[in-house]
Every structure is written in C-alpha cells, then in structure tokens.
C-alpha cells in the first residue's frame, strides 16, 4: 500500500501538518485501502485498482475546515469597488487634515491609492468573457476571520497609543505641572482636533477585512448563488 500512502502525501503536500490534516490523511488513506482491497478481491489487478480508487479524488482543498470555493473575479471586482469607495471617502475626509503635517502625506497617499484601485477596478470590470466570470479559487473563511480580528486589534491599539502619545506631547507639561491648558484660537483648536482624529482614518483597513469576509460568503460557489444569476 506504499503507492496509496505516497498518493495521499502528495495530496496534502501544500497543506501544513496539524491535527486536522493528519486525521483527514488517515481517513482518506483508510478509505482508499478499503476500496483497493474490495476491487482486488473481485479480480482486478492491484495497479488498476489503485488507479480506479485514486481517480475518484481530484483534491482535498474543500475537505479542509473553513475552505470554500469562490467565484474569484466576481469577488475581486466587488472588493475593489468597496475599497475604492472607502479610500475615496477617506481621501475627502482627510482634506482638512492637511493642516497637520502628517495629514498632507496621508491625503496624498490616499489619492494615489484611489487612482490605483480605481484603475484596477475599471480594468477588471471591463472584462466580458464568460470564462473570466466563471473562474474560481479556494478561500479559507477561518483565516480571513482571524486576520479580521487581528486587524481590529491592531487598529484599536494604534488609536489608543496615538491618542495617549498626542495627549502626552500636547498636554503633558501642562498636566505635569498643573498648569491650565490654554488653546489660543480656532486654528490651534482645529489642528488639535485633526491631530487626534487622524488615526481613526485607518479604520478602513479592518473594514476591508470585514467586507472581504462578507464577499467570500456572497460569491461562494453553490446552488444558492447560481440560482441568483
């Protein structure tokens, strides 16, 4: 049965060894061995029995927990559309933040991103070939959910550190020496407000992970989606 063991090992060569994959390997190998034993017991040669048994397995991607097959380009186009909208809104919001030094750089960066994402969206959306829209890929929902959680945690930490850092830089000495906080005019107030609001612009990153998860579920290959076409 070494042939079967090698075949199963090749099926899982792109997947990390863990409890789930090892259990799947053992289950598939056991089923293949039983199938080959049944075929050879009915008079089929061993080599032919192995071929017949293994021909019924095209891949194991969808057996991995969380893996799902998605219409790749439909997913990508709507994701780019959402990203374009988010970055465009962020660019508009950060125009007043040009009063702050970092605000200028961020606003210019967002404008560049808007152009790049916009070009990608319009290029992909111009495709009319049916095979292009029917292409599929495997996505793992569990991994996307994990990245979404990490993105929200990093963003929350970034906002917290930024607020505390700005507070220390701007008001630290006044708080330390018990002096009254003095804001000289509307311009200084606007600069302070923009400085504290700047980190919140980066909420678009975890929001994009959230959108990605929703789109994976929306464009999952299956009867429900096909009936909507």
N, C-alpha and C positions, 0 to 999 in steps of 0.2 A: 504493500500500500504506500510505498515511498512516493510513487507518482502523484497520488492524491494529496499527500502531505505537502509536496512541492507546489502543486497547483493552488492549494489553499493559501500557502505562504505568499505566493505571488499575488493573489487577490488582495491581500492585506498589506502589501509592501509599502503603499503610500499612506498607511494609517499607523499612528503611534500605538505601541503596545500598552494596553491597560486592561483592566478587569473586563470591561465590556467587549473589546475586540477579541480578547482571548477566549471568552465564553462563546462568541459568535464563531470563531475559528473552530473550536471544538465541536460545536453543534453542526456546522456545515460539513466538517470532515466526517463526523459520525454518520450524517445522512448520506454522504457520497459513498462511504464504505458499505453501508447497508444496501444502497442502490446497486453498486457493482457486484456485491455478493449475490443479490437477487438475480441479476442479469446472467452472471456466470453459472448460477445454479440451473438456469433454464437453457443452458447450452451455448451461450455467447462467449466468444473469446475474451480474455481479460482486457487486452488492448482496446478492442472495440467497445467493451462495457465501460471502460474508463472514459472513452470519447463520448459515448451517449450520455453518461451521467454528468460530465462536466459541461457539455453543450447547453444544458438547461440553465446554467448560471452565467449571466452576462456581466455581473458586477455586484458589489456588496455595498455600494455607497448609500443606497436607500435603507439598508438594514441598520446603519449606524444611527444611534439615538439623536434626534434633532435634525438629521439631514432631510432635505426636501428638494424636489426638482422644481425649478422656477423658470419662467419664460424670461431669458436673460435680458434681451434688448427692450422688451416692454418695461421691465423693472428699471433698467438703467435710464431710459428716457424720462420716465416719470420722476425718478430720483433726481436727475439733473434739473428737471423743471422745478421741483420743490427747492433744491439747492439754489437755483437761480433766483427764485422769489425771496428766499431767506437772506441771501447775500445782498440783493438789491435793497431790501428793507434796511438791512444793517448799514449799507453804504449811505442811504438817505439819513438815517438816524445819526450817523457819525459826522455828518457835515458840520453841525455846530461844534462838535468836539475838536475841530481844527484849531480852536482857541488854545488847546493844550498841546504841548509838543508832540507827545505820543499819538495824539488824536489825528494829527496831519498824516503821519506814517500809516496809521491804521486805515484812515479813509482812502488813501491812495492804494494801499494793498487790497482793500475790498473792491475798489473799482477795477483793478486788474483781474481779480478773481471773477467778478461779474462778467467781464468780457470773455475770459477763458471758458467759463461754464456755459455762457450763452452760445458761444461758437460750437462747443461740443454738442449742446442740446439741439441746435438747428441742423447740424450736420447729420446726427443720428436720426432726427425726426423726419429728415427728407428722404430717408430710405423707403422704398415702396415694395421691394422684393418680398414675396411671401415667406421664403426660407429664412430671411433675416428676422422676421417677427416670430417665427416658429422655433428659433434656436433656444435651447435650454441648458442650464447649468445646475450643479448641486450647491446649495447653500445650507449652512448649519445654523438653525434658529438659536440653539443654545449658545453658540459662540457670539452671535450678534447681540443676544440679550446680555451676555457677560460684558461685552465691550460697551454696551449702552450704560450699564450700571457703573462701569469704571469711568466712562466719560462724565456722567453726572457727579460722581465723587470728586474727580479731578477739578471739574468746573467749580463745584461748591468750595473746595479747598482753595482754589485760585482766587475766588471772590473774597473769601474770608481773609486770606493773607494780604490781598491788595488793600482791602478796607482798613485792616489793622495797620498796615505799613503806611498808608496815606495819612491815617489819623496820627501816627507817631511822628511822621515828618512835618505835617502841617500844624498840629496842635500839641505836639509832645512837650515842647518847652513851656508853653502856657499852662498845661496841666501839671507839669512837674513843679513849677514854681508858684502855682496857684494864682496865676495872672488871669485877668479877664480876656476871653477870646474876642479879638477885635477884627471885624471884617469891614474894610474901608469903603466899599461901594458895590454897586451891582455887578461890575465887571469881575471883581475878585470873587464875589459870591458865585457867579456863573462858572468861573474857572474851577472853583472848589467842587461845585455840583458835578460838572463834567468829569472832573478827575475821579470822583467816587463812582460815577456811573459807567465809566469806560470798561471795567472788567465784565459788566453784565452783557456787553455786546457778544461775548464769546459763548453765550448760551446757544447760539446756532449750532455749535458742534454737537452737544448731546441731543439737541432737537433733530439733527440729521440722522443720528443713530436710531432715534425713536421712529423717524419716518422710514428708515431702511427696513426695520422690523415689520412695520405695517405693510410695506410694499411687497416684501417676501411672501407674506401670507396672502396678499391680494393676488399675486401673479403665480401662485403655486399651481403646478400642472395637475389637472384633475377634472373630473366631470363637471363640478360646480362652475369652474372658471370657463370651461369650454362651452357650457350652455349659455353663458353670458355674452359670448362673442357674436 
